[in-house]
Amino acid sequence: MMRTYHNMIAVAGEFAAPFRRTLGYAVISAVLQAAGWAITLPLFSLLLAPGALAVREIVSWLGGLIILLLLEGLVRWREMAFVYDYWHRVTEAMRQRLADRLRAMPLEQLARRKSGDLATILSNNVTFAATALSSLATLAIQLMVVPAALLVLIFALDWRLGALLLVGALLIVPLMLRVRRDANQDFQRIDEVDAAASAAIVEYVQGQAMLRASGRSGRNAPCLSGVFAHQHRVQHQTGHTALLIAKAQLILQLTLVATVAFGIWLSATQQLSLASLLCLAVLVAQLVEPLTLGLSMVRLFELADAALQRVNALYNEAAQVTEQPQQQPQHFAIGLNKLSFYYQQQEKPAIQEVTLHIPEHSLTALVGPSGGGKTTLTRLMSRFADPQQGSITLGGAELRHITPEQLLAQVSVVFQDVWLMDDTLAKNIALGRPEASHAEIVNAARKAHIHHVIERLPQGYETLAGEAGSALSGGERQRVAIARAILKDAPVVLLDEPTSSLDSESEYQVQKAIEALVADKTVVIVAHRLSTIRAADQIAFIDQGRCVECGDHASLMAIEGGRYRALVEAQQHTLST
Ligand SMILES: Nc1ncnc2c1ncn2[C@@H]1O[C@H](COP(=O)(O)OP(=O)(O)OP(=O)(O)O)[C@@H](O)[C@H]1O
């Protein structure tokens, strides 16, 4: 219970104070409600008293009851204010905080999480967590405080009646603890299979072209097979808690009936007044609803608890921090100093003790066999993740000490998979410099050799990327990304395999676009086509995470039995055959 409360306070964030206040109101209104029912005892006593009716006293008790009801309505109104005033704000703030948290998470950590899982947290779990704060928490208080207060009143009527009820309530405690524990585990499993199903659907939709080509786009698609059946199995298995709840409800009903029967016997044997018996009947009748409703809602409370835990766990994920003291890059040379890096859960390092100096305004090409570590090196230069050993500097400042805003302002990246956001092509190009004028956007597109392609589209620069996506070839998408980098005009450019899998015309166009982008910049390019990087200032040959050779084309070709030389000769041989 306390864990759930702490999770609620953590999730409420800046709204924790009004939330606490609302819980206070919920307690007060529940106590007022129970106090109202307590008035039935003096009323029944007066009504059943022998002799003339004590009208004045009856009216004053009724007046007291009306005041209590008015007070309760007033407090409940304040309580509801949280639901109406804050619900949307809490939901929005929660999503905003989670988005901030995702932004602060190292990209490597983010890439490891399934997108379906994150989507579930940001949509379903946030909605449920907000519902838990806005209405379930106060409902839970109502369902606990009202029966507790009624139990105290029944004890006051006759301690034996109270004790009987208490024993019945204690009998169901172990059952309910089991329901809570099982339901909590169930909902975590349900969340996991739901997230897996969402991820599978995303994969199924994105991979349609490939699946249709291989004749596996139907129910037997590899990404879907088994996912829904597993989801159904898990949902079915998790239904057993409903049986436990029904058992607890039965025990409770029997206890209530036994209490009333015991009260009748006490009254028949002159141990309980008739007024007390009538009052007992009223109090027991008031107990039925909150107790049965409370029991049937335990699963819902646990579902909310699971949502709170998942939202909180994401809040608490490690963030990539800017270490103190903050440093400013003094120039645009890059230094890799004894750099080593492991991907999570990988035994072999992807990068091992790489030391490389990339001078300002120079072109450095990374070459080597597939899986050697070239992409990882460029990713580390944009602080995709922090290296476990060694350091990377930009202009003499360590990346860990540069704020993300400053780093992003200095570095443009064009990676293998060009990502276009769901907006117009103009907005996509202006992503790195939203304040750019239309003329500047067109100018960047011209330099990137993509202007004539965009102009031919019916909506031109106003074409939505989603619609343009299917009309743009791989090379054209890359040129949109290059136009984006040209417009941003950052002094450092990281390019990852921009010429992979293109026909020769597209490759020529992309090459021209790159030439426009890299002039006067510090450039690191991952290259497979060695012909295009002969003029590079330096070429680093990366294999098994190590920099095994480094120099310009001529000096590397001069190494007898050198790795770069062997690669060039192998490519020349392939081209000539
Ligand atoms: N996200 C990841 N998680 C775990 N291991 C990874 C990840 N990305 C890459 N690796 C591993 O790190 C090593 C280096 O990969 P990297 O992609 O940097 O090589 P590369 O030289 O760029 O290869 P290619 O030329 O094929 O793109 C490989 O062993 C690869 O399997």
The ligand as an SDF file (V2000), in Angstrom:
LIG
                    3D

 31 33  0  0  0  0  0  0  0  0999 V2000
   23.1650   -2.0480  -31.2060 N   0  0  0  0  0  0  0  0  0  0  0  0
   24.1020   -3.0020  -31.0940 C   0  0  0  0  0  0  0  0  0  0  0  0
   24.0410   -3.8720  -30.0660 N   0  0  0  0  0  0  0  0  0  0  0  0
   24.9860   -4.8230  -29.9290 C   0  0  0  0  0  0  0  0  0  0  0  0
   26.0190   -4.9770  -30.7660 N   0  0  0  0  0  0  0  0  0  0  0  0
   26.1310   -4.1470  -31.8030 C   0  0  0  0  0  0  0  0  0  0  0  0
   25.1770   -3.1140  -32.0290 C   0  0  0  0  0  0  0  0  0  0  0  0
   25.5310   -2.4280  -33.1460 N   0  0  0  0  0  0  0  0  0  0  0  0
   26.6690   -3.0260  -33.5900 C   0  0  0  0  0  0  0  0  0  0  0  0
   27.0350   -4.0460  -32.7910 N   0  0  0  0  0  0  0  0  0  0  0  0
   28.2140   -4.9140  -32.9170 C   0  0  0  0  0  0  0  0  0  0  0  0
   29.3580   -4.0790  -32.8290 O   0  0  0  0  0  0  0  0  0  0  0  0
   30.3370   -4.4780  -33.7830 C   0  0  0  0  0  0  0  0  0  0  0  0
   30.6900   -3.2940  -34.6810 C   0  0  0  0  0  0  0  0  0  0  0  0
   29.5600   -2.9810  -35.4630 O   0  0  0  0  0  0  0  0  0  0  0  0
   29.5230   -1.7230  -36.4390 P   0  0  0  0  0  0  0  0  0  0  0  0
   28.1390   -1.5920  -36.9690 O   0  0  0  0  0  0  0  0  0  0  0  0
   30.1040   -0.5590  -35.7360 O   0  0  0  0  0  0  0  0  0  0  0  0
   30.5010   -2.1880  -37.6050 O   0  0  0  0  0  0  0  0  0  0  0  0
   30.6980   -1.5650  -39.0470 P   0  0  0  0  0  0  0  0  0  0  0  0
   32.1660   -1.6030  -39.2920 O   0  0  0  0  0  0  0  0  0  0  0  0
   30.0470   -0.2370  -39.1520 O   0  0  0  0  0  0  0  0  0  0  0  0
   29.9280   -2.6180  -39.9380 O   0  0  0  0  0  0  0  0  0  0  0  0
   29.1980   -2.3780  -41.3510 P   0  0  0  0  0  0  0  0  0  0  0  0
   30.2470   -1.9440  -42.3000 O   0  0  0  0  0  0  0  0  0  0  0  0
   28.6400   -3.7150  -41.6990 O   0  0  0  0  0  0  0  0  0  0  0  0
   28.1460   -1.3560  -41.1180 O   0  0  0  0  0  0  0  0  0  0  0  0
   29.7450   -5.6580  -34.5300 C   0  0  0  0  0  0  0  0  0  0  0  0
   30.2520   -6.8480  -33.9360 O   0  0  0  0  0  0  0  0  0  0  0  0
   28.2700   -5.5430  -34.3010 C   0  0  0  0  0  0  0  0  0  0  0  0
   27.6690   -6.8170  -34.2810 O   0  0  0  0  0  0  0  0  0  0  0  0
  1  2  1  0
  2  3  1  0
  2  7  2  0
  3  4  2  0
  4  5  1  0
  5  6  2  0
  6  7  1  0
  6 10  1  0
  7  8  1  0
  8  9  2  0
  9 10  1  0
 10 11  1  0
 11 12  1  0
 11 30  1  0
 12 13  1  0
 13 14  1  0
 13 28  1  0
 14 15  1  0
 15 16  1  0
 16 17  2  0
 16 18  1  0
 16 19  1  0
 19 20  1  0
 20 21  2  0
 20 22  1  0
 20 23  1  0
 23 24  1  0
 24 25  2  0
 24 26  1  0
 24 27  1  0
 28 29  1  0
 28 30  1  0
 30 31  1  0
M  END
$$$$
